[in-house]
Structures are given as structure tokens and as C-alpha cells.
Amino acid sequence: MASITLKNIVKTYDGGHTVIPNLNLEIKDKEFIILVGPSGCGKSTTLRMIAGLEEITDGEMYIGDRLVNKVAPKDRDIAMVFQSYALYPHMTVYKNMAFALELRKVDKKEIDRKVREVAKILEIEEYLNRKPKALSGGQRQRVALGRAMVRDPAVFLLDEPLSNLDAKLRTEMRSQITRLHNNLQTTFVYVTHDQTEAMTMADRIVVMKDGYIQQVDTPANLYDHPCNMFVAGFIGTPRMNTIDVKIAEKGGRLFAEFDNYSVLLPERMQKNDYLKSYIGKTVVFGIRPENLHANDKYSDSENTNKIDVHIEIAEMMGSEIYLYSDIGGVNIIANVPSNKKVQSNSDVSLYMDTDTIHLFDKETEKLICD
């Protein structure tokens, strides 16, 4: 059993600086959970408290049913993989992987079996006699993973393990780590600032800001149903467009008004009684770039979802183009297929898929409805 429970966890450093005010989180056995957020949000501190490398100021932490607040890192049955790999430069790959088992006085034949078995899984068999300096970044990271794997830990903790790799290697290692989790069926807790890693790898994602958890959910639910503006802006590339709008009622129907536009809100919002309390008020209208279309087939029956914009920059991204414009001084990005062949410094009509819009309270930044 390798579930992890954090109850009312507080972390305060000397001098009174509190980085984790009150954190509660349940990580399930065999789950791949990823902590994301901007620098300084507390994600690495949380991971280090799970590892026992940071002392908990207050609260309770359990691994399985065992309270581990005062348990030394070596006795927590965890293995940690760092951003820096932390390999011993004077040892061969084989020795790096075997070292922890040798310290435990494991039988040499068992050590050899485990090291070679893990090396085969990670496809680093041919590097066992090399030293780290003779390896690429991706190979070193696999050695660091292998060193953790040979210990058969109940929990893997990974702290930004791919941040030192180039884009191509990061993509390859993402799929390798995902396969590794599927094969090992062990609890993985992974920290990254890269939301692409989180979206492609995690069973669930924990989004953090200023030491507080903003939302914990599956990648799909975080993307489709963000609970506030921070999560909506942090998850998704390019980030969600947000525009201040006024909620208006005309002829018994609700509209979002901004600049010279009046967008008819979708049926699900028309029926939302809570939204009606915002009539006459300013709220934040959110729509993702891929839900702005340069094709009139997306026009609604009354053409209220059409906006005419001047494209300042058309950024070719291969199969898609990012279109940068502004509406009333607000920067807007649309993500359209590259076959549209939209050019920089041109005028286009964009059509909103209003079924995908989100509305947020301007003061609290919390979701009103989506």
C-alpha cells in the first residue's frame, strides 16, 4: 500500500516565512500524480517534505497507514530522481545503479540480477561499463531512473527530471516514464513547471499557486472545467483568452457585450439562474485559442459570435497557425489550421465556439459557469 496522505501540512522557514500555509492532499496507491505551478508555488517543497528532506512544521503526513513525520528519508521506502541526475562521476553506470543495494548488503548475485534487469527495461545495457561523462543527458536520466528502480520503492518522487533535456529528448523521456509507471504499477509523484508534461503524463494534476492548491483533477477536467482564472490561464498552450464583458439581457436572452460586439450566450448559460444575478455587471469571458475559428461554418444562426480582427502576426507552427490580434486593447490569440494560409498584417473574421466559453467573477476570479 503506497497511498500518500497530507493533512493540514504547514511549512514555515526560519524567520517566519511560510511557503505552505495549509495543504491537504490524498494521493492514491499506484497513481501518477503531478504537481504543477509557477516558480515559488511550493511544489518542490511539498515533494521534499514527502521525501523527508524538508521538516514539516505542522500537520500529518502518511505513507500508507504509517505516520512518517519523524521517519528518516532512508526508512520511508521512497526513491527520488532529481533534475541534476546526481550520479557519482567516478563510478560506472553499473556501480551507480548497484551502490544503494551494496550499502544494504544485498547479495552480489541479486544485485547483478536487478541491475541487468532494470538496464534492459531502460535500454541502457550497453552503457553499464561507461561513466556518466560519456553519456548523453537522456542516457544519464535513464541511469538515474534505473538507480531508483533497483530498490523497488513503494513511491517514486521525481523533481523536474526532464528540465535539463532538449525538446526532442523531453518528448522521448515523457513516453518512457509513462510506460515505466504502467509497468511498475507504483505510486509516482512528479514535480514540473511544464504543463505539457503534466497534461500528457498524469492520472491527476495538482495545480498550485502561492503554497495553496487551486485544483486537483484529471488533465481533461482541468482543461475543460477550470475552477478559476489562474487554472484556466496556466493549463493550455497558448493560454486561454480573457476579455472583460458586461452581461446583458435583451428579449429575455443573455448576451456578453464588449467593444462593439454582443455575443449570444449558449443555451446552458441561458438556463443558469446564478448567472442571471450578474446581469448589468462586468465579468471575465474566457475562450481558448483553438475555439476561435477562421471559417464561417462556425457562425451561429444570428451571427452574434463573429468578431472582425486585424492580424498583427501570423505565426506558422506547422499544422497550425497562431494568429495574434487585439480587441479593444486586449490581446487575442487564435489557433487555426495552417491550410487557412492567413498572413500577418491582414484582416479576418473569427467565429467563437460559444459552447466552449467560460465566465469568471472579475473580483474573486472564480468560475461562474462553463
Disulfide bonds with the S-S distance in Angstrom:
none
